[in-house]
């Protein structure tokens, strides 16, 4: 997640807070399936700047 945030000029702490608020748990406590959902959500909310 950190490289994605840096590449897209996003604040890592702010993104982590949004993830926690949206998914109601920290990433460390998520299953692989949940983390895949986070990745999809992140790409939809913050499309990659190419």
Buried (B, 14 or more C-beta within 10 A) or exposed (E): BEEBBEEBEBEEEEBBEBBEEEBEEEEEEBEEEEBEBBEEBBEEEBEEEE
